[in-house]
Structures are given as C-alpha cells and as structure tokens.
Amino acid sequence: MTRLSVNINKIATLRNARGGNVPDVLKAARDCENFGAQGITVHPRPDERHIRYQDVLDLKPLITTEFNIEGYPSESFIQLVTKVLPEQVTLVPDAHDAVTSNAGWNTLKYEIFLREIVKRFQDKGIRVSIFIDANPEMIRYAAKTGTDRIELYTEPYAEKFHINPDEAIKPFLAAALVAAELGMGINAGHDLNLQNLNFFAKTIPHLDEVSIGHALISDALYLGLENTIQLYRGKLVV
C-alpha cells in the first residue's frame, strides 16, 4: 500500500504567525503518527517562515515512522540533513523566496550537480528522492544521478483532474512506467487531496509514498486531524 507522509509545514506557519508555541509542532507530529500517518515531512526554507531548522533537529528523536526532509540542497541544508540523518531527503529546485514548490528539476541541466548531492546523502545512509515533472526525458536523466526515488510534481494533475481525470493522469502514468523501468521508486506530492487522491493512487503503479500537507491540514480544520488522516489513508486503499 502507498504510504501517507503528512507535511506539517502549515502547522508551523500558524505557530509562527502569532509567536510562542501554539500550535505545538512537535506534538502535532506525534499526533499525526498516532492518528495513522506513516511518515512526517518537513520543508525548512532559509527564511524559516514555517518549519525552522531547530524544529527539524527537535523532531528527529520524536518521530517513530519515517522522517522526510525536503529542500533545495544548499550547503546549510545539506549540513542540517546529514546531522539529522532522516530516512529520506527530497531535493527540490525552489528558489530561496519561492512561495511553494512549483516545478521539478531540469535533470539534464543539473545532472552532474545532482549526482554529487545524491552521493553525499547516500554515503550517509539517507534515501534520496528528486522532485520532478512528469516528463520521461527528465526522469531518464534523474536515473543517471543515482537517485533512489523520484517525487512526481502533481499540481498539473490536480488542476486538470476536475475537467478530465483520464487525460490528467496520462503523463503521470507514462512517467511512472519509465521510472519503474529504470529501477527508481515513485513518490508524489503537491495539491493531492480527498477528491483526486484515490484516482491517482489506483492508476499509478509502484507508488511508494504521497506527501500531503496543505490540503490535509486545511481539511483537518473542518474534519479534525485524526479523522482527516484516516480519510486520506482510506483513499490510498486500492
């Protein structure tokens, strides 16, 4: 079954808006696990507008499922990840001032750079995933970096899903088949929600993990965190 990793960035955003420690990010992570999350994802950015570097350090000894740290591989990010030693690191090409991730890596252009970064993390025993568009050529070059997995950037799927699900999923299915053929695991994330997740999960073969934050935390405001996590887990039963 595809694993659900809950991105808790939005909980940290709410905390930071007021100052202090409400809501408690560490407690939220433990609660997510207790309620059924199979992993916790964080994406620390240089401006620390949501998850802070110290949060990442504090979370490591508390997480009992799987810790996934996303981010652009600057030297400070690399040092943080190699200190924390999460189960997985997801490399994203975000600019330092990006509001949110909005594109995958150009793995042709950055193949050598990514290959060096991937090896640095793998030498520490960390599984590496590269955030990437549903583009077979980019996926083939991702394989040349030695990455363990790719994470498909799913916003284009989510945007088209309500218009024509079958058309929306086509490039992602093609991309997943290429990735599997090349021996890479497949993750996915960005704008997956209760409406579009089940169709994605049942159509995409070899889907190891989805990372969901904004939609899940937003749903939890109305449905409660425990109930929401269970609803998302249910969408992954295919």
KEVEXMAR-613118 format. One record per residue (C-alpha): residue in one letter; x, y, z. Coordinates in steps of 0.02 Angstrom, whole numbers, plus 50000, padded with zeros to 5 digits. Each point is the difference from the previous one (the first is absolute). Layout:
N
<site type="a" c1="X" c2="Y" c3="Z"/>
...
END
This chain:
238
<site type="m" c1="50000" c2="50000" c3="50000"/>
<site type="t" c1="50055" c2="50178" c3="49964"/>
<site type="r" c1="50062" c2="50086" c3="50157"/>
<site type="l" c1="49931" c2="50167" c3="50060"/>
<site type="s" c1="50128" c2="50127" c3="50061"/>
<site type="v" c1="49922" c2="50155" c3="50079"/>
<site type="n" c1="50087" c2="50165" c3="49965"/>
<site type="i" c1="49985" c2="50106" c3="50158"/>
<site type="n" c1="50065" c2="50164" c3="49928"/>
<site type="k" c1="49829" c2="50083" c3="50012"/>
<site type="i" c1="49991" c2="49964" c3="50185"/>
<site type="a" c1="50165" c2="50091" c3="50021"/>
<site type="t" c1="49934" c2="50144" c3="49893"/>
<site type="l" c1="49855" c2="50023" c3="50121"/>
<site type="r" c1="50116" c2="49994" c3="50150"/>
<site type="n" c1="50118" c2="50128" c3="49926"/>
<site type="a" c1="49859" c2="50120" c3="49958"/>
<site type="r" c1="49969" c2="50033" c3="50184"/>
<site type="g" c1="50166" c2="49957" c3="50082"/>
<site type="g" c1="50018" c2="49884" c3="50146"/>
<site type="n" c1="49969" c2="49814" c3="49982"/>
<site type="v" c1="49815" c2="49983" c3="49958"/>
<site type="p" c1="49967" c2="49889" c3="49909"/>
<site type="d" c1="50141" c2="49888" c3="50059"/>
<site type="v" c1="50087" c2="49930" c3="49845"/>
<site type="l" c1="50081" c2="49857" c3="50094"/>
<site type="k" c1="49836" c2="49944" c3="50077"/>
<site type="a" c1="49915" c2="50015" c3="49832"/>
<site type="a" c1="50129" c2="49884" c3="49922"/>
<site type="r" c1="49975" c2="49871" c3="50138"/>
<site type="d" c1="49811" c2="50015" c3="49983"/>
<site type="c" c1="50009" c2="49975" c3="49811"/>
<site type="e" c1="50096" c2="49838" c3="50028"/>
<site type="n" c1="49879" c2="49943" c3="50135"/>
<site type="f" c1="49854" c2="50036" c3="49884"/>
<site type="g" c1="50072" c2="49893" c3="49859"/>
<site type="a" c1="50128" c2="50102" c3="49904"/>
<site type="q" c1="50138" c2="49887" c3="49935"/>
<site type="g" c1="50126" c2="50140" c3="49988"/>
<site type="i" c1="50032" c2="50182" c3="50041"/>
<site type="t" c1="50061" c2="50123" c3="49868"/>
<site type="v" c1="50076" c2="50171" c3="50029"/>
<site type="h" c1="50067" c2="50129" c3="49880"/>
<site type="p" c1="50114" c2="50124" c3="50089"/>
<site type="r" c1="50035" c2="50156" c3="49898"/>
<site type="p" c1="50139" c2="50126" c3="50029"/>
<site type="d" c1="49880" c2="50134" c3="50065"/>
<site type="e" c1="49924" c2="49875" c3="50123"/>
<site type="r" c1="49826" c2="50068" c3="49967"/>
<site type="h" c1="49927" c2="49833" c3="50051"/>
<site type="i" c1="50107" c2="49852" c3="50054"/>
<site type="r" c1="50160" c2="50061" c3="50082"/>
<site type="y" c1="50167" c2="49912" c3="49998"/>
<site type="q" c1="49984" c2="49976" c3="50188"/>
<site type="d" c1="49831" c2="49916" c3="49973"/>
<site type="v" c1="50085" c2="49873" c3="49889"/>
<site type="l" c1="50129" c2="49962" c3="50132"/>
<site type="d" c1="49866" c2="49986" c3="50135"/>
<site type="l" c1="49888" c2="49888" c3="49896"/>
<site type="k" c1="50130" c2="49868" c3="49961"/>
<site type="p" c1="49999" c2="49907" c3="50168"/>
<site type="l" c1="49810" c2="50007" c3="50009"/>
<site type="i" c1="49952" c2="49926" c3="49833"/>
<site type="t" c1="49969" c2="49813" c3="50003"/>
<site type="t" c1="49941" c2="49974" c3="49821"/>
<site type="e" c1="50102" c2="50079" c3="49860"/>
<site type="f" c1="50076" c2="50173" c3="49991"/>
<site type="n" c1="50006" c2="50086" c3="49831"/>
<site type="i" c1="50090" c2="50167" c3="49984"/>
<site type="e" c1="49969" c2="50101" c3="49841"/>
<site type="g" c1="50101" c2="50146" c3="49939"/>
<site type="y" c1="50120" c2="50079" c3="49879"/>
<site type="p" c1="50173" c2="49924" c3="50028"/>
<site type="s" c1="50094" c2="50153" c3="50058"/>
<site type="e" c1="50150" c2="49967" c3="50109"/>
<site type="s" c1="49904" c2="50047" c3="50157"/>
<site type="f" c1="49859" c2="49881" c3="49952"/>
<site type="i" c1="50123" c2="49860" c3="49965"/>
<site type="q" c1="50083" c2="50025" c3="50169"/>
<site type="l" c1="49831" c2="49997" c3="50088"/>
<site type="v" c1="49945" c2="49840" c3="49914"/>
<site type="t" c1="50163" c2="49909" c3="50028"/>
<site type="k" c1="49992" c2="50047" c3="50183"/>
<site type="v" c1="49821" c2="49941" c3="50022"/>
<site type="l" c1="50017" c2="49844" c3="49890"/>
<site type="p" c1="49817" c2="49981" c3="49949"/>
<site type="e" c1="49940" c2="49846" c3="49907"/>
<site type="q" c1="49974" c2="50104" c3="49843"/>
<site type="v" c1="50051" c2="50167" c3="49926"/>
<site type="t" c1="49902" c2="50074" c3="49855"/>
<site type="l" c1="50095" c2="50122" c3="49891"/>
<site type="v" c1="49898" c2="50145" c3="49929"/>
<site type="p" c1="50059" c2="50138" c3="49884"/>
<site type="d" c1="49912" c2="50142" c3="50092"/>
<site type="a" c1="50072" c2="50174" c3="49999"/>
<site type="h" c1="50031" c2="50066" c3="50176"/>
<site type="d" c1="49847" c2="50114" c3="49989"/>
<site type="a" c1="49879" c2="49876" c3="49919"/>
<site type="v" c1="49827" c2="50001" c3="50078"/>
<site type="t" c1="49984" c2="49814" c3="49967"/>
<site type="s" c1="50078" c2="49871" c3="49885"/>
<site type="n" c1="49938" c2="50031" c3="49824"/>
<site type="a" c1="50112" c2="49899" c3="49883"/>
<site type="g" c1="50111" c2="49849" c3="49996"/>
<site type="w" c1="50186" c2="49990" c3="49967"/>
<site type="n" c1="50075" c2="50018" c3="49827"/>
<site type="t" c1="50101" c2="49841" c3="50025"/>
<site type="l" c1="50085" c2="50018" c3="49831"/>
<site type="k" c1="50071" c2="50170" c3="50045"/>
<site type="y" c1="50040" c2="49956" c3="50181"/>
<site type="e" c1="50048" c2="49817" c3="49981"/>
<site type="i" c1="50179" c2="50018" c3="50062"/>
<site type="f" c1="49949" c2="50114" c3="50144"/>
<site type="l" c1="49863" c2="49881" c3="50055"/>
<site type="r" c1="50111" c2="49847" c3="49982"/>
<site type="e" c1="50124" c2="50075" c3="50123"/>
<site type="i" c1="49864" c2="50047" c3="50124"/>
<site type="v" c1="49914" c2="49831" c3="49988"/>
<site type="k" c1="50164" c2="49912" c3="50039"/>
<site type="r" c1="50033" c2="50110" c3="50152"/>
<site type="f" c1="49834" c2="49952" c3="50076"/>
<site type="q" c1="50009" c2="49817" c3="49951"/>
<site type="d" c1="50172" c2="49987" c3="50077"/>
<site type="k" c1="49913" c2="50045" c3="50165"/>
<site type="g" c1="49870" c2="49864" c3="49976"/>
<site type="i" c1="49860" c2="50120" c3="49950"/>
<site type="r" c1="49878" c2="49952" c3="49863"/>
<site type="v" c1="49989" c2="50137" c3="49868"/>
<site type="s" c1="49850" c2="50056" c3="49898"/>
<site type="i" c1="50003" c2="50133" c3="49864"/>
<site type="f" c1="49849" c2="50113" c3="49972"/>
<site type="i" c1="49959" c2="49992" c3="49816"/>
<site type="d" c1="49869" c2="50038" c3="49868"/>
<site type="a" c1="49911" c2="49859" c3="49910"/>
<site type="n" c1="50123" c2="50007" c3="49857"/>
<site type="p" c1="50077" c2="49835" c3="49942"/>
<site type="e" c1="50160" c2="50086" c3="49940"/>
<site type="m" c1="50027" c2="50084" c3="50168"/>
<site type="i" c1="49967" c2="49835" c3="50087"/>
<site type="r" c1="50129" c2="49911" c3="49894"/>
<site type="y" c1="50130" c2="50130" c3="50047"/>
<site type="a" c1="49946" c2="49986" c3="50181"/>
<site type="a" c1="50048" c2="49817" c3="49993"/>
<site type="k" c1="50175" c2="50053" c3="49946"/>
<site type="t" c1="50022" c2="50093" c3="50164"/>
<site type="g" c1="49983" c2="49838" c3="50099"/>
<site type="t" c1="49847" c2="50059" c3="50097"/>
<site type="d" c1="49900" c2="49867" c3="50089"/>
<site type="r" c1="49831" c2="50077" c3="49961"/>
<site type="i" c1="49914" c2="50141" c3="49911"/>
<site type="e" c1="49855" c2="50103" c3="50067"/>
<site type="l" c1="49877" c2="50045" c3="49864"/>
<site type="y" c1="49942" c2="50181" c3="50008"/>
<site type="t" c1="49812" c2="49979" c3="49992"/>
<site type="e" c1="49929" c2="50176" c3="49990"/>
<site type="p" c1="49968" c2="49984" c3="49811"/>
<site type="y" c1="49902" c2="49840" c3="50035"/>
<site type="a" c1="49898" c2="50085" c3="50136"/>
<site type="e" c1="49960" c2="50150" c3="49889"/>
<site type="k" c1="49931" c2="49892" c3="49860"/>
<site type="f" c1="49921" c2="49862" c3="50103"/>
<site type="h" c1="49828" c2="50079" c3="50017"/>
<site type="i" c1="49993" c2="50028" c3="49812"/>
<site type="n" c1="50056" c2="49830" c3="49937"/>
<site type="p" c1="50081" c2="49877" c3="50122"/>
<site type="d" c1="50054" c2="49880" c3="49864"/>
<site type="e" c1="50093" c2="50134" c3="49905"/>
<site type="a" c1="50071" c2="50076" c3="50158"/>
<site type="i" c1="50080" c2="49836" c3="50054"/>
<site type="k" c1="50076" c2="49950" c3="49832"/>
<site type="p" c1="50170" c2="50086" c3="50015"/>
<site type="f" c1="50019" c2="49939" c3="50179"/>
<site type="l" c1="49964" c2="49822" c3="49952"/>
<site type="a" c1="50127" c2="50010" c3="49859"/>
<site type="a" c1="50128" c2="50077" c3="50118"/>
<site type="a" c1="49972" c2="49867" c3="50132"/>
<site type="l" c1="50026" c2="49861" c3="49876"/>
<site type="v" c1="50166" c2="50075" c3="49945"/>
<site type="a" c1="50056" c2="50022" c3="50180"/>
<site type="a" c1="49956" c2="49821" c3="50044"/>
<site type="e" c1="50088" c2="49935" c3="49846"/>
<site type="l" c1="50157" c2="50094" c3="50054"/>
<site type="g" c1="49991" c2="49928" c3="50176"/>
<site type="m" c1="49950" c2="50156" c3="50096"/>
<site type="g" c1="49867" c2="50008" c3="50134"/>
<site type="i" c1="49854" c2="50120" c3="49976"/>
<site type="n" c1="49935" c2="50132" c3="50120"/>
<site type="a" c1="49875" c2="50137" c3="49961"/>
<site type="g" c1="49942" c2="50163" c3="50073"/>
<site type="h" c1="49926" c2="50174" c3="49977"/>
<site type="d" c1="49814" c2="50039" c3="49998"/>
<site type="l" c1="49946" c2="49821" c3="50028"/>
<site type="n" c1="49839" c2="50001" c3="50101"/>
<site type="l" c1="49848" c2="49897" c3="50049"/>
<site type="q" c1="49921" c2="50025" c3="49829"/>
<site type="n" c1="50145" c2="49950" c3="49887"/>
<site type="l" c1="50109" c2="49886" c3="50106"/>
<site type="n" c1="49911" c2="49834" c3="49978"/>
<site type="f" c1="49998" c2="50011" c3="49810"/>
<site type="f" c1="50184" c2="50042" c3="49999"/>
<site type="a" c1="50047" c2="49859" c3="50119"/>
<site type="k" c1="49901" c2="49866" c3="49910"/>
<site type="t" c1="50064" c2="50052" c3="49827"/>
<site type="i" c1="50185" c2="50027" c3="50034"/>
<site type="p" c1="50094" c2="49835" c3="50022"/>
<site type="h" c1="50143" c2="49979" c3="50123"/>
<site type="l" c1="49950" c2="50155" c3="50101"/>
<site type="d" c1="50101" c2="49991" c3="50160"/>
<site type="e" c1="49949" c2="50159" c3="50091"/>
<site type="v" c1="49898" c2="50159" c3="49991"/>
<site type="s" c1="50047" c2="50155" c3="50098"/>
<site type="i" c1="49852" c2="50112" c3="50039"/>
<site type="g" c1="49995" c2="50156" c3="50105"/>
<site type="h" c1="49896" c2="50151" c3="49949"/>
<site type="a" c1="49840" c2="49907" c3="49951"/>
<site type="l" c1="50009" c2="49879" c3="50146"/>
<site type="i" c1="50028" c2="50133" c3="50132"/>
<site type="s" c1="49864" c2="50108" c3="49923"/>
<site type="d" c1="49877" c2="49854" c3="50004"/>
<site type="a" c1="50047" c2="49968" c3="50181"/>
<site type="l" c1="49931" c2="50172" c3="50047"/>
<site type="y" c1="49827" c2="49936" c3="49956"/>
<site type="l" c1="50015" c2="49812" c3="50024"/>
<site type="g" c1="50126" c2="49982" c3="50142"/>
<site type="l" c1="50178" c2="49940" c3="49980"/>
<site type="e" c1="49973" c2="49819" c3="50047"/>
<site type="n" c1="49848" c2="49979" c3="49888"/>
<site type="t" c1="50086" c2="50089" c3="49856"/>
<site type="i" c1="50155" c2="49890" c3="50005"/>
<site type="q" c1="49889" c2="49846" c3="50001"/>
<site type="l" c1="49902" c2="50066" c3="49851"/>
<site type="y" c1="50161" c2="50029" c3="49902"/>
<site type="r" c1="50063" c2="49827" c3="50048"/>
<site type="g" c1="49837" c2="49930" c3="49935"/>
<site type="k" c1="50026" c2="50081" c3="49831"/>
<site type="l" c1="50163" c2="49904" c3="49983"/>
<site type="v" c1="49915" c2="49831" c3="50019"/>
<site type="v" c1="49985" c2="49942" c3="49819"/>
END
